[in-house]
Amino acid sequence: MEVAVVFHSRFGHTQKLAESIAHGVSGEGVSCYLASVDDLDWDRLDRAAGMILGAPTYMGSASAEFKSFMDATSLRWLNQAWRDKVAAGFTNSYGMSGDKLNVLIQLAVFATQHGMLWVGQTEMNQSSESTSLNRLGSHLGLMAQSDNAPAHQTPPSGDLQTAVCFGARVAKITRQFYR
């Protein structure tokens, strides 16, 4: 059983989240395929039991590169090739809001149009401190915020730890669903 983490990252921040999510998936004993939209193995995506979709938020929407990936799946949509896969999503932006919710909605609609089963975020928001889990209080999917700094400095530790927990949740649900 494998979960694919499909992402686009222009500056490295979203990739850091994807890597943390992959760590959470693997920590649950589920194989993880970390897949940049710039270099995809489509057959492996088709075989994956689940997909966690991630795009940075640019101008209130997913990045153009991620939208190109979504558009490239039209034949898979037509054939319902990804029907009944587990799906989840994550996004990152510079602004605390940055209209990230719009991107999570965009990813959820995309997944459900493919007949996938959407999994949300369940970590409870305890504080807005950068070390806190789910500090941005999102439940539709994972949200993170990166300062205008190199990717080795942001997103903050709380967002990365939330990503690990999110990956673990999706892996557990995928394993339960496909028993």
N, C-alpha and C positions, 0 to 999 in steps of 0.2 A: 504494500500500500504506500502511495506517495502523495504528498501535498505539494503543489507548485506555488511558489511565491513569484508572481509575475509583476514586474515593476519597471518604471522609468525613473531615472535620476539624472538631472543635468549637472548638479554641483556636488553630489555625493551624500547629501543629507537623507534623501529618501532611500538610497542604497543602504545606509547605516541602519535605518529602520527595518528594511527588508532582511538584512543579515541578522538582526536581533529577533525578528519573527521566526526566521529559519532556525535559529538556536532554540527557540521555544518549541517548535514543531519536532525537531530532532530529540529534544530532551524528553519527549513523550514516547520515544521509540518508533516514531513514524519517519520514513524517509522523506527528504525534502529536496525538491528541485528549485534552486534559486535561479530565476530566469529574467534577464533584462530583455525588454522588448526589442532591443537592438540586435539580439542574437538568440532566437528562439528555436527550440526543437519542438515543432508542432505535434509530431507523433507522441512525444512524451507528455505534452499538455493534454492531448486526447486521452491518454491512458491514466492520467492523474485522477485520484479519487476526489480531490478537492483543489481549490484555487484560492489563493489570497492575492487580491489585486491591489496594486499600489501606485499612486501617481502623485507628484507634487501638485499643489494648487497654484495655478497661474491665472490671474485675472478672473478668479471665481469659478474656474473650470479645471478639468484635468489637462495636463500638458498635451500639446499637439501630437507628440510622439506616442503617448498612451492612447489618444483618440484614434490615431492611425492603426494601432494594434486592434482596438475594438472594431473598427471598420473592416479590418482584414478577416474578421471571424464570420462574415455574413453567410458563407456556405455552411459553416458549422452550425450557425443558427438555423438555417433553412432545413438542415438534416437533423436538428436537435441532438447533435453529437455530444454536447456537454450536459444534457438533461440529467437531473438528479445527482449532479456533483455538489458537494458542499462548497460554498463560496463565502468570502468575507472581503473586507476592504480597508485600506489605510491611506492616509494622505498627510502631507506636511506643507507648511508655508512659513514665510517670514513673519507675517502678522499674526497676532494672537487669535483673531478671528480669521481673517484672510478669506472668508467665505468657504471654509473647508467643508462645512456641512453639505454645500451644493455638490462637491466632488463625491462625497460618500453616497449621496442620493444618486448621482450619475452612475457610480459603480454598482450600486444595488439594483437599479433599473436594468442596467446592462446584464448583470448576472441573472436576474429573474426572467428577462426576455429569453435567455438561453435555457430556461427551465431549471436553473440551479437553485439550491436551497441556502438562503442567506443567514449568516451567523453574525450576531452583534457583539459588542464589547460589554463585559459584565463587571469589570473592576470599578469599584465605587470611588468617586472623587472625595478625597479627604482634605485636600488643600491645594492652593494654586502654586505652592512652592515647586521649584524646578526638580526637586528630588522625589516628589509625590507621584503615586500611581494615578493614572487617568486625570491628571491635573486640569485638563481642559474640559472634563465632564462629558465626554462623548459616549454614546451608547450604540449608535448605528454602526460604528466601526472605530478604528483607531485614528485619533488625531494627534499630531505632534507639531511643535513650533520650533523653528530654528532661527537663531539670530543671524544677522548678516556677518557670518564668521566662517572660517574654514570648517569643513565637515568633521575634522578630528576634534572640534570643540563643541559642536552642536549636532543634533538635538541633545537636550540635557539628559542626565542619567535617569530621571523619573520617566521620561517618555520612552527611553530605550528599555527600561525594565517593564513598562506597560506593554511594549511590543513583544517581549519574551512571553509574558503572561497571555497575550492575545494569540500568539502562535501556538502555545500549549493548549489553549481552549479549543481552537479550531482543529488541532490534531486529535484531541480527545473526542470531540463530536464526530469527526470523520471516522475514527476507529469504531465508535459506538454505532454509527449509522450503517457501516458496512460489515458488521459482525455476521 
